């Protein structure tokens, strides 16, 4: 089975990128377009261009993404384009397909509901694609070029460009729509952050106790997690002691709490969330034997 693992991983990546791109196009079709919402990125530019010329939104995005990919090929390299080309081309094709299949389908005419679900849907979709190390292309590519050659942080360039694109749509939108556009961008950012961290957050536990050895043995035997003992010195009594450090899954933390209460209910315990953990038992399976 190990021989086929790289192939399965590639197939899984392709599937998730296509899924994220399809959900992105579905969100745009069901919530963004019916409510005539303002949007950032290549989608926002396509909405303006369609309003001005009547040119197909999906066709514009396809052409825009192709030009962006060519630009990325010369300035960012073949490796970046290879991980981006699939989603960049599939998104506009899926959007045109949904336009033809769903027609004028409208789920709700409530602008706020459309804004909320558009923001959450776009953030979820982008998160799925980015978790696979890919990108939807479009305006991401100019932002990455600015980051590579001018050291402009991606977070700043993305927000500034999106705000400019939304502001440019004001000439045919009432001022109130800009507020909905800002809400959409905020919800997209929140959903994107949450999606990219799904399954990767863990719980870090630090324990100061007179029964460190008992706690260490219990965590290793009962929970099967590693433990690190750190030398520490109390600031008030100036006494040396050992600080127990362990990282467990969020579900395993409940078991840790139970063990701590049983072995030393008077210990000092610090609990914090960590967003990413690499190593034995987390980023790859524990060694067996």
Buried (B, 14 or more C-beta within 10 A) or exposed (E): EEEEEEEEEEEEBEEBBBBBBBBBBBBBBBBBBBBBBBBBBBBBBBBBBBBEEEEBBBBBBBBBBBEBBEBBBEBBEEEBBEBBBBBBBBBBBBBBBBBEEEEEEEEEEEBEEBBBBBBBBBBBBBBBBBBBEBBBBBBBBBBBBBBEEEEBEEEEBBBEBBBEBBEEBEEEBEEEBBEBBBBBBEBBBEBBEBBBBEEBBBBBBBBBBEBBEBBBEBBEEEBEBBBEEEEBEEEEEEEEBBBBBBBBBEEBBEBBEEBBEEBBEEBEBEEEEEEEBEEEBBEEEEEEE
